[in-house]
Amino acid sequence: MTNSQITAIEALSANILESSFESLDEATVKHAKLRIIDVLGCAIGGANGPGNRALVDLARDWGGKQEATIVTCGGRVPVAHAAMVNSILARSYDFEVMSPLINGKSVPSHIAGTTTMTALAMGESKSVNGKELITGLVVGDDLASRVLAGSGPGFTLGWDSVGMVNMFGATAIAGRFLGLTKTQLRNAFGLALNQMCGTFQSIWDGTTAFKLHQGTSARDGIFSAQLAQRGWTGAGDALLSKFGYFNLYTDGCINPDILTKDLGKVYYADSTFKAYPCCRATHAALDCTLRIVNSYDIRAEDVIEVCLHVPAGHLDNFIGQPFRIGEFPQGNAAFSYRYTVASAIVRRSVMPEHFHEESVRDPRVNGLIGKISLAGLPGAQKLMSRVRIRTKDGREFSEFTDAPTGDPVGNPMSEEEIVEKFLKNVGFSGMINKENGDRLLVLLAKLEEMEDVNQITELYAMQTEGKEKIDE
């Protein structure tokens, strides 16, 4: 910025509205399409997640304008409701791409699950073309990523950024697709500020609510843009004012330069594609565990001790808690070192079905959990783990990694692996047939050539015969 009178929120608003598809480089476009493939696959796979039938039925009961489609379940509902439901479906197994890479460092987040589904719902309602869908997603992801990186994740305060920065991203996308002016978009961000929430307690307690604000951010971001379009005003600076985002929800904007540095030239977005449907913090330990059990044919009944050496900060975090099964077993399991590693030893893989209640209560897994201990890993500065497994015959096996699968720098997933993950999610769901899954991939690969993104939504609304139901 050359004009010192332009605030960060004004510069960001201008970038959101003025960026064009032609300004995006090839890598940015390709990465956006991969995010859409990954998140949409996770939404399809998440259709059967616990509690989702109640959510879909509620959205249908509300009725209203038929603007956008609920993924796999079919039916069109108001765009804000569709974006909310679809974002929650995408988060249901904690499987979607996450964490933008900024200055060589991954900043923990779950932005794309909200922004992708907001872009698809808004794009459907406005019948935008593929280029505009990509551009809207890119600018929304970029804004949310910059705001997140301005302060870091702020775990110690208890706020989950998913309920806050995601809403800024959703507001940006909705504002662009609605054709807001710069002033209206600035007001929309101010209106979004009034609706933010999100607590990590939902994850600590292992509740269904862990995925809720993934969707409410989408809904309320769209609502904020719609209100601004109709003349409502909001805080003039939703980010840096006395009671703006940074002063209310973080320890302050400790990295203000990131808000506007290289704006319009570099577009940030979630970059860690996940190999396992559970908390990312467990993935280093899971890589090590699977390497041991599959390389040395280790059987669960032969294991007498497992020690997980993990970053010290994880010991007092939700993933380090003693494992217990509460009212929402999936939530207890997906955010637990002990469960995920025990399940990986027993099943030699980590799949979405391993987090269903029957699997979580499996006596083979729960019998092994008591043999697992956690210890701090000295000097750990990033996501890493060392796993040691001792067996009855006196053997000991050890593996270490500081670049778990999906690490965007040290161990990225390939495009082929992301596509394979999508197809596995389609197969796991059983809600749309393989033919439509394959057709979706073909269309998404050349998304920028599409005249109307409703070609996509028509496919992910088509159900496999007899599969309309969603399990509770």
N, C-alpha and C positions, 0 to 999 in steps of 0.2 A: 504494500500500500504506500502510495506517495502522499495521500492527503491525510494529515494527522487528525482531521476532524471526523473521519469515517471510523465508526466503532467496529469492533469485531463482528457484532451481530448484523450490522449493516453490510459489511463486506461478505459475510457468509450468505446472507439473504440474496444479495446480488448474484453471487456465484451459482446459487441454486437455480435461480430463474434464467440466467443468461448462458449457462453452459450448454453446449450443443454436442450432438453425437460426433460431429466432425472434429471436435476438440479432444476427443478421447483417443488415446493410442491403442494399438492392437492388443497389448497385454491387458490393459484395463478392461476392454470389451470382453476378451476371452475369460478373464477372471470373474466378471459379472455373470456371464453365462454359466460358468461352473457353479457359482453360488446358487443360482436359480435351480440348476439340476439337483444340487445337494439338498437344498432346503425343501424343494417340492417333493423330492423322494422321501425325506423325513416326515413330511406332512401326510403323504400317502401311507407310509409305514406306521405313522402314529395314529391313524384313524381308529384303531381298536384299543388305544390306550385307556387305562382305567379312568372312569369318570367322563369320558368324552361323549358317550351317548346322552347323558344328562345335559351336557353343554349344547350339543347339536339340537336336541329337542327343545331346549329353552329358546335358542335363537329362532327356531322355526315358529314356536308359540308366539313370540313377539310380533311376527308378521312384518308388514311394512312393504316398502318399495322393493321390487325384485331387481336388484342392481348387480349383485356379484354372487358367485357360486361357492358353496361349501365344498371343499376338496373331498372327493370320493363319495361323499354322502349325498351329493346332488341337492337340488333346490337352490333358488336364488333368494337372497335376503338383502336388506340394506347394506351398502358397501362397508360401513364401519363395523357391522356385526360379522360380515363374512371375513374381513381382515382379522378381527379378533379371534374368531373360532379357528381359522386356518393357521394363525400364528401359534396358537396353543397346541394344535395338532402337531405342528412342526417341532415343538419342544418336548413332546410327550415322552420320548425316550432319551432326552438330553444328548442327541446324536448329531445335531446340525452343526455346520461350520461355525467357528467362533474366533474371537480375538484378532483384532487388526495388528499388523506388523508395522510399527512406527519407529523410525530410527534404529532398525535392527532388533527391536524388542517387541515381543507379543504382549499386548495389554489385555488381561482377561475380560471377556465380555460375551454376550450372546446377542449381538445386534442383528445379524442377518436373518434370523428367524422371524423377527418383526418386520424389518424393512422389505424383505423379499415378498412376504405375503401382503403387505400394504401395497406394494407396487403392482402385484398381480391383480388384487381386488380393484384398486383404483383404475388400473389400466383396462380391466374388463368393463368397468362401469362407464368409462369414457371412450372405449373402443380405440385406444391408442395403437400406434404401430410399434414394431419391434424396436426400432431405434429409440423411440421416446421412452419405452419401457426400460431399456437398458440405461439410458441417460438419467431418468428419474431415480432408479435404484442407485446408481453410482453417486449422485450428489447427496442422496439421503444417507447412504452409508458413510460417505466422507465427512459430512457434518457430525454425525453421531460419534464417529471415531475420533475426530479432532476434539470434541467436547470431552470425551472419555479420557483421552491422553492429556488434556489440560491439567488434570488433577491426579490421574491414576485411579485405580479401582476403589480405594477407600474402604476396604473390608472392615477395618476396625470400628467404623462408625455404625455399621449394621445395615446401611442402605444397600440394596441391590440395584446396581446401575441399570439393569434391564427395565426397571420401572421408571427410569428417568431419561437417560441418554437415548434410549430406543424411541421414546416419544418425540424427541427432537427430530430424529431421523424420519419417523412416520409423518410428522407435521410437514417436513420439508418436501417429501414425496407428494403428499396430498396437495400441498400448496402449489407445487409446480403443475400438477395435472389439472388443478382447478383454475389455473391461470391467474393466480393472485398477483397483485402489485407488490413491490418491495415493502411498502408500508403495511399492506395487509399481511404479508408473510411475517414481518417483524411482530405485528400484533398477535398473529397465530402462535408464535413461540411464547409470547407473554401469557396467552391463554393456556397453553400447554403447561406452563410453569405452575399454574394453579391446580393441576390435576395429578401431579407426580406422587409416586409412592413406591413401595417395594422394600421388603425386609428379608434379610437372610434367615430370620427365625423360621420361616416356612421350610427352609432346607434343613436347618438344625433339627427341627421336629419331624422331618420326613413326611410332609403333607402334600396333598394334591395341589395346594396353592403355589408350589414352587414354580409351576408353569403359567400361573394366572396372569402375572403382569407382562409376560411375553405378549399376551393378547390385548390387555387393556391399554398398553402403550400404543398399539396399532389403532384401536378404536378411538382413543382419546386424541391421538394425533390428527386423525381424520376429522373428528368433531371440532377440534380447535381451528383447523383450516376452514371448515364450513362456516363456523361462527364468524371468523374474520372476514370471510367473503361477504357476509351479510351485515357487516358494519361494526361488529364488536371490536373493542380495543383491549389490549393487554399491556402488561408491563413493557416499558420502552426498551429495556435491555434485560432480557431473560437470563443472560449469562453472568454479567459482571456488575450488576447494580447491587446496592446495599443488601437487599434481600433476594437477590437472584440465585440462580442454580449453584454457583460455586460457593457462595457464602452460606447458603442454607444446608446444602447436602454434602459438602466436601470440606477438606481442610484449607480450601482456597485454591485459586488458580495458580499452581506452582510452575506451570509451563505455558504461559500466555502466548508465546511465539507460535506454538503449534496450531493455534486457532486459525492463523492466516498465512503461515509460511507456505510458499509455493502454491497458494490457493489457485485453483483453476489449471494447475500444471500437474500436480500429484494428487491422486484420489485414493484415500485410504479405505480399507474394508476388512472385514473378518477374513483371516487367511489360514487358520488352522482347521483343516478338514479332519474330522474325527473318525478313527477306525473302530471305536467301541461305543455302545449306547449307554454311557454312564459318565459320571463326573470326570472331566479332563484330568484333574489332579491325580487320578488313579492310573492313568494310562502308561506311565513309565514303569510302574510296578507290574502292570499287566503284560507289557511287552516282555519283561524279564521272566515272568512266571511262565508264559506260554512258550518262550524259547527253551526253558528248562524241561517242562513236562513233555513237550513234543520232540525235543532232541534226544532225550534220554529215557523216553517211555516210562515216565514216573506215574505210578498209580496212587490215587488218593489214599487208599488203605495202607500203603507202605510209608506214608509221610508221618514223621513223629514231631517235626518242628519246622516252622516257617518264620523267618525274621525279615521284616520289611524295613530297610533303611531308607528313610524319606526325609525331605527337608524339615528342619526342626519346627518351622511354623505350622506344619500340617498336623503335628501331634496334638495340639490343642484346638484344632479346627473340626468342623463337622465330619470330615472324612476320617478323622482319627478316633472318633467316639467308639466306645464299646458297642458292638452290634446288637440291636434289639429290633423286634418286629412289632410295629404299631398298627394304626388303623389304615395306613397306606403303605403296604409292604414294598412296593416298587420304589417309593421315595427313600425308605430306609436302606434298601439294597444299593441303589444307584449311586448314593453318596457315601459309600462305606469302603474303606480299604479292605477290611477283613472279609466282607461278603464278596466283593468282586474278585479278590484273589482266590478265596476258597472255591468259588464257583468256577473260575478258570482252571484250577487244578482238577476238579472233578470232571468238568465237561470238555476241557482242552480247547475251548473257544469262548468268545464273549458275544452273545447274540441277544437281540431284543427279547426273545421268549424266555431268556434266563432271568428276566426281571418281573415275570408274571408271578402272582402270589403262590401258585403251586410250586414253582421252581424255587422261590425264595424260602419256602418252608421245607424244602427237601432235606431230610435227615442227614444225608451224606454230606451236604454242604455245611449244615449247622454243626455237625460233629467235628468237622475240620477247623471251624472258626476258632475254637478254643485253643488250637495249637499255633495260632498266629500271633506274633508280637510285633510291636512297632518300636523303632529306635531312630533317633535323630541322625541325620547324615551331615557330618562336619563340613562346613564350608559351602553348603549348597546355596547357590545363588539363582537357580532356575529349576524348572521341573526336571527332576532326576530321581533315580531310585537304584538301590542295590537289593537284590532278593537272594536270600540263602535258604535252601531247603535241605533238611536232613532226613534220611530214610532209615528204616528199621535195620537194614544190613550194614549200617555204619557209613554209608556214603554221604558226601555233602556236595551240593551243587550251588554255584553262585553266578549271577549275571548282573551286569550294570549297564545303565544307559542314561545319558544326559540329553538325548534327542529322541523322544518317543515318536512312534509313527504319527505322521501328520504335522510334525514340527516344520514350519514353513521354510526354515533355513537349513536345519541339519538333517531332516528326514521327511520331506514332503510327500504326500500322496500324489500319485500320477493321475493324469486325466483319465486313463483307463481304469484305475482303481476307484475313482469317484463315480464313473459311469457304472461300474460293477456294483458299487454300494447302492446306487439308485435302483438298479434292477433287483437287487436282493430285497430292498424295502418294498418294491412293488409286489414281489412274490410273497413276502412275509404278510403284507396286508391282505392280499386276496380280494381286495375291494375293486380293483380294476384289472382287466386282463393283460396278459403279457403283450399282446398285439398293440394295445393302446399305450403301454409303457414304452415299447420300441418306437412307436410313432411320435410320442412326446420327445424322445431323445433326438430324433431326426429333425423335428421342428425347432427345438431349442438350439441345436448345433448351428442353425442358420437363422437365428432369431432376428437379426438385424434386417433380414429380407422380408419379414412378415408385415403385411399391410394392416392386420387387425389381430391383436393378441387373443381375441375370443376363440381363435383356432386352437389355442392351448387349453383354455378352460373347458371347451367342449369335450376334450379327451379325458381330463382328470375328473370330470363329473360322470363319466360313463362307468357304470358299475358292472362287475361280473354278475351274471345271473344268479339270483339267490343269495347275494352277499350284501344286501342293503343294511342288514343289522350290524350294530356295533356292540361288542361285548362290554358289559359293565366291568 
